[in-house]
Amino acid sequence: MNKIKIVIGLLVLALFIGCANDDDTLNLDSISAPKNIAALMTIKQDNSGKVTILPTGQGVSQYEIYFGDGTADPAYVNPGASVQHVYAEGTYQVRIVGVTLDGKRTETTQELTVSFIAPENLDVVIAHVPGNNLAITVQATADYETFFQVYFGEDPNQVPVDFMQGETVNFSYATVGTYTVRVVALSGGVATTEYTEDVTITNPVLLPITFESATLSYDFASFGGANTVVVANPSVDANNGSATVARLTKSNGSEVWAGSLIELGEPIDFSTMQKIKIKSWAPQAGIVVKMKLENLLDSNINVEVDATNTVANAWEELVFDFSGVNNGNNYQRVVIFYDFGNTGTGADYYFDDIELTSGAPSVVLPLDFESATLTYSFDNFGGANTVVDNNPDATGINASSKVGKLVKANGAETWAGSFIELGSPINFATMQKIKMKVWSPQAGIVVKLKLENLANGATINTELDATTTQSNTWEELTYDFTGINNANNYQRVVVFFDFGNAGTGASYYFDDIQLSN
């Protein structure tokens, strides 16, 4: 029988090589040895000793299973198939060999215990996954076990996950809550041994707070006649394209100190940044917006900073400077007050994107180059150079004082350009187009706009082209990023003028880069 299997294998290999001769791109020498060889071994619980062995691995054309009980010949198993074997009670070393078409072999040995008594000394370790508050891992050991099954408690009709001793099972819950995890140790007999543990899944609110999560609970505690809830953004614009924000209503006649607070999952870490910024919307300008930070256990340990808004009925960024704050005070509660010092009038105030920052208001969209406090730092490549300069033609659709000026030096690379890094990723939640005003000395040139992830721009990026239609005058170009993956956190904006052509020393101007619908 074994000779027949070998002959068949050789015929398959010969056929494969024959086909390879017809396709010069196929090279058996490039086939790697199999990887991650293992097996899931489950036993029928009827004292029969019947074990099902399901081998797994990568790059395998056939498995050889050596049962470890004195059986002379191995079983040959195709990928995805399993084999059954009857064992007497005992402990066996089962050898699993993965073989490629060209004969490369990788093997592993797993211990199999066949017992008809219930497993003993069951020990289960359930742990949370660092960086993923919705996920857990499960491991288990026991004496006289053959394999384990785990039920995660999220779905009463869930099919259990089978695993072997030494393996780690990962599971992610859909929502927060408390779940009963049940691990069953099985042997070859009818009796089993079980372990249960209640697992609490939380997803604590941490800075930055964007109010966009579908799983986080943004629970505000309010006082003095104020009330805060998460609602749809009432004023989606270029300064804040978020879908959801927080709304604080200061009811008519409420206390001058009315406000709301939210508790974080851990204290704010002020070790490297000591300022907090928020996006704010108010129906009137010139009001005091107070931010107070408190220790979770003792509210008498606190610090507060005021900021005054400057616009009405529009989003703006406010910065609260906590420089010199005592990081050891473990501030874990953020309190927000609007129109502090005045009684409530029933007005609604909105805020969003509470986050640590290192300095003054950061460079974000819309990008208009008019700020006297922001630093517009461009990085250049390929022979281009960009600076903030006076508007050379303050007429038509762009009467701005300051604009970006890109000079593509004579002989510069066809791909020469410049980029600027924003203080936070662009939020494409509700607006997925970008508009930019441009001025070019010639019409018909390609102006490329590229967006990159700050940490991994080489692989996480997207780009679009637009073509100018006018010369020596301002026009607006639109880049439609509909369907863009907002989770890619695009934070670097790259601009290319006359893309595809070498530089001629020409100067190009751009301004008012902003989100739009």
N, C-alpha and C positions, 0 to 999 in steps of 0.2 A: 504493500500500500504506500509506504514512504517513497519507494522508487517511482511509483506512478506520479506522486505529487511533485517530486523533483523534476521528472521529465516534463510535466505540464508547465512548471515554473520556467524551465529552460526554453520551452517553446514560446511562452509569453514574452520572455526576455528577447529571444531571437526576432519575434515579430516586431517588438518595440524598436530594436536596433535597425531592422529593415525599414521601418517607417522613418527612423531618424536619418537614414541615408537619403531619403527623399526630401528632407528638410534640413538644410545646412545650419539652421539656427538652433537645432536641438543638440545638446551636448551632455552625455551621461556623466562626464567628468565633473560637471558643475553641480550634480546632485549631492546635497549635504547628508551627513549621517543623521538618523532620526533623533528627535529631541523630546524631552519631557515624557519619557516612558513611565507609565504607571498602570494600575488596574483597580477597578472597583469590584470588590468581592462580596457578594451577598449570599446568605444561606437560607434555605427553606426551613421554617420553624416547625418541623414535624418529626424530629429525631432521626431523619433519614440521612443527614450528613450531606445533602445535595447542595453544592455551592455553584453559583453562577459567577463567572469571571468575565468582566467586560474590560478589555485592554484599551488604553488611550495613549495618544502620542501625536507627534507632528512629523510629517515627511515619511510616513510608513506605508509600504505597499502590502505587507503581511506581518502578522505577529506569530511568534512561537511561544507557547505556554508550556512550561515544565512544572508539573504539579507538585513536585517535592515529596511525594509519598511512595517513591519507588517505582512509579509507572515508567516503563522503559522509554516510550516514545512521546514526544511532545504533541500537543494539539496545534493545528495551524488555523489561524483565525484572521479573517479579512477585516479591514478597518470598519468600525461601526457594528460589527457582529460580536457575539459572546459565545462562550463555551460552558458546558456544565460538567461537573465531575463530582463523584461521590467519595467522601472522605470518612474514615473512622475518626473517633474522638482523638484529638491530639493537636500539636502545634507543628506547622509546616512552613518551609521556606519556598515560596512560589516564585519562580523566575520568569520574567516577562521580557522577551526579546523582540525588538522592532527591527525589521529588515527593509531596505530600499530595493528598488528594481535592479540596481547594479551590485547588490550584495553587501552594502554597508550595514553594520549592525550596532545597535545600542541596546543595553539591557539594564534591568534593575531587579532587585529581589525584595519582595514584600512578605512579611510574616502573616500567616493565616492561622487563627485559632478556631478549632472546631470543638465545641462543647455543647452538651445537652442540658447543662445546668444554667441557671440565670447568671448573667454577668455580675461581678462583684467589684467593690471599690470604684464605683463610677465617679469620675472627677471631671467636671465641666468648667471651662473658662469662657466667659462671655465678656467681651471688651468693646468699648466704643472706638470708632475709627478716627484717629486724629485728622482734623481738617474737614470731616464730614459728620456733622452732628446727627444726621439721619441714619447712619450706617453702624452696624455692629459686626463683629467676628465671633465665631463659635469654634472651639476646639474641645475634644473629649478624649479621655483614656479610661480603660476599665480592664479588669481581669476576666478572662474567659469570653470576651466579646469577639464577634466576627466583624460587625460593622455597626454604624450608628445612623439614626434618623433624627432630623431636627425639624420642629414645627415652630414658626416664628410668631404665631399668634395674631397676625394681621388679618388673615382670611380664614374663617372657620372651615372652609372647604379646600384649604391649601394642600397640595400634594407634598409630602415631606421630602426633604433633601437628604439623600444618602451620602455618607462620607466615611472615610476610613480613619483609623487612629493615625495621628501624625499630620492629617490634612487640616486646613483652615477653611471654613465656610464663611463667605461674605454675604451680607444681606442689607439692602437699603429700604427703609420704610417710606411710604408715600407722605405721611403726615406725622406731626408730633402726637404724643400720647403715651400711655402705659400699656405694654404688651406682655403677655405671658409666653415665654420661650420654653418649649418642652423638648428635651433631648432623650431619646430612647436608645438604650444599648441592647443589641440583639445577639443571641448565640444560636446554636442549632436546635435548641429546645423551644417549647411553647412559651416558657416564662421569659419575661423581659425585665429590665431594670430602667427606671425613669428618673429624670431630674427636671424640675421646673424652677424658673426664676423670672420675676417680674422685672422688666426693663423699661425704664422711663426715657423716652426720646424727646429731647428738647432741642430747640434751635434758637439759642439766645440772641437777642438783639445786640449787635456790636457796631461801633463806628467803622466805616461810614454807614449812616442810616439813609436809605433811598426810598423806603416805603413801597418798593416794587415786588418784594418777595411774596409768593403765594403760600408759603408755609410758615413764615414768621408771624408771631402775634404781637402787633404794635399796640400794647395796652397802656393807655395813658391814665394817670390819676390826676384829677382836676380839683381845684379849690377856689374859693372866693367868688364863685359864679361864672367861672370859665368852663369850657368843655372842648375837648380835642378828639377828633376822629380822623381816620384815613378816608379820603374821598378822591374822586377824579379831579385831575388838574383843571381848574376853571379857566385858565388863561394860558393855553399852550402857545409858546412863542419861541423865538430864537434863543432867549435867555434860559428857558427851561422847557425842554421837550418831554419831560417825564409824564407818564400816564397817570400816576397816583401821587398824591402829596398829603400832608397833614393840614387839617383845618382847625384853627382855634377860634371859637366863638366866645366873645366877651359879652355876656348877656346884658340887657339894659339894666342899669343900676348896680351891676356887679362891683366888687371891691376894687380899689385902685391897684391892689396887689394880686388880683386874680390871675391865675396861670395854670399850667399843666406840667406834669413831669413824666418821664419814662425811665425805667430802670434798665441798665445794661447788664449783659451776661457776665461781664468782668470789668474791673476798674479801667479807666482810660489811661493809656500809657503815654505820659508826657516826656519820656526820656529823650526823644529826638525832635518832636514838634510840640509847640506850646501855644498854638492858636487854633481856634475852631471857627470854621466858616459855615454859613447856611445860605440857602437861597430863600428869599423872603418876598412876600407880596402883601401889600396893605392898601386899603382904600384911600389913605391919605399919607402925605409926606410929612417928615419932621417929627415922627413919634419915636419914643424910646422903646427899643426892644432889648429886654434884659435876659441874659443867660446866667443861670446859677448852677453850680456843680456842688453836689452833696455826697458825703460819705453814706454808704448804704445803711450802716448800723447806727450812726450818730449824725443826725441832720445839723447839729451844731458845728460840725466840721464841714465848712462850706467856703466857697469863693464865688464872686459874681462880677460880671463885666457888662457894661451898657454899650449899645450901638444905636445910632440914629439913622433911620431910613431917609432916602433922598428923593424917591419917586413915588407917585401914586398910581395904583391900578396897573402895575407892571412888576415883573420879577427883577430883583437885583440881588447882588451878593453882599452879605454882611460878614465882617470878621470880628471875632471876639478875642482879644489879646490876653492870654493867661500867662505871659512870660513871667518866670520866677515862681510859678506854681509849685507847691510841695507835692511831688509825685508820691511821696509816702503816705499821703492822706487818703489814697485809694478812692478817688471820686468816681462813683458808679451810678449816680443819679443825675440826669440832665433836666433842668427846669427852664421853661420858656414863659416869658411874660411879654404881652404886647400892650402898647400904649400905657406903659407903667407910669403910675402916679395919677392917672385919670380914671374916673368911674366908667363902667362899661356903657356902651350905647347900642349894643346888639350887633355890632359890626363883626364881620368875618375876616380873619387874618390867615394867611397860608405860609407854610414853610416846608423846606425839602432839603435833601442832600446835606445832612449834618456830618461834617468830617473834619479831621485834623488837617492842618496846613502849616507850612513852614514860614509863611510870610504874609505879605500884603495880598489883596485879591489877585488871583492867578490868571494867567492867560487862558481864556476859554472862548468858545464860540458864543456870540458873534465876535469876529475879529476885525476891529475897525481902525486900529493903530492910533487912536486919539488919546489914550490915557497918558497922563503925565507921571503916573506912578509905576505903571507896569514896565517890565523890561522885555522887549520883543527880540529874543535871541534866535537868530537863524543859523543853522548849520548848512554849509554849502559843499557841493561836490561837482566834479567833472569840469570845472572852469566857470561855474556860475557864482554870483555873489549877490546877496540880498540884504538891504538895509531899509530902515524906515526913513522916508524922504518927504519933502513937500510935494503936494499934488501938482503935477506939471500942467494940468488942464482942469481947473476947478469949475467945470461947467456941466450942463446936461444932467445926467442921472447921478453925478458924483461931484458934489461941491465940498467934499471933505477937505480938511486942512492937511492931514497926513495920510500917506499910503505906503504900501510896500513897493520897493523898486528892485527888480531883478535884472542884473546886467549879465548877459551871456557873452563872455569874452571872445575876442576873435580867435577862431580855431578851437573853441571849447567843444567838449564831447557832445555827440548828438543827444545824449541822455543827461546833460548837465542840468542841475536843479538845486533847490534849497528846501529845507524843512524846518518847521517849528514844532516844539513839543508843548502840548496843552497841559494845564494843571490837573485835569481829570479827563477820563474817556468821553468821547462824544456819545450822547444819549440819543439813539435812533428809535426809541420806543414809540413815538407818535409821529415824528417827521423823519423822512428818509431821503430827502433831497438836499443838496448843498448848492447855494448860489454864490457866485463870486463876480465882482465887477472887475473888468480888465481893460487895459489900455495898451494897444500895440501899434508900432509904426507900420505894420502891414496887415492886411486881411488874409484869411485863408490859412493861418498857421494853427497847428494843434497845440492846445493847452491841456496838459495832462494833470489830473488831480489824483494823488495816491494817498491812501490812509494805511497806517501801520500800527500794529501793537507795539507798545513801548518796550516790552521785554524781549519780544521775538518777532521783530519786524521782517526778518528775512523770509519767514514762512507764513506769518499771519498778516496778510495785507490784501488790499483790493484797490483797483484803480479804474478810472474812466477818462475818456477823452472828450473834449469839446473843441469846436473850430471857430475861430473869430470870423466875423463877417464884415467888420469895418476896420478902418485904419485911422490912427491919430484922433480917436475919440473914445469915450467910455462906453462900454456895452456890458450887459450882464449875461454870464454863462451859467447854465444849470447842469448839475451832475446828478443823475437819478440813481441812487443806491437802493432802490426798492428791493426788499427781500434780504438786505444785509443782515449778517449775524451780529446782533447787538452784544452778544456775550464775548465777542472777540476783543472788546475793549480797545477800539481804535483811538489812539491818543497822539499820534504823530501825523501832521498834515504836510504833504510833500507837493511842491508845485514845480512843473516843468513848462517852459515856454519854447515854442517852435520845436517841439519834440520830433526827433528823427533827423534833424539837420544840424550841422556843425555851427558853432557860434560865429557871429559876424561883428560882435561888439555892440549890438543893439541893446537898448534899455526897454524893459517891459514893466508895466505897473499893474498892481492888483490891490483890491480893497474889499471890505465888507463881506468876509467869508462867513456865511450863516446858514443855519438849518432852515428848511422851508418845506411846505407841502405843495 
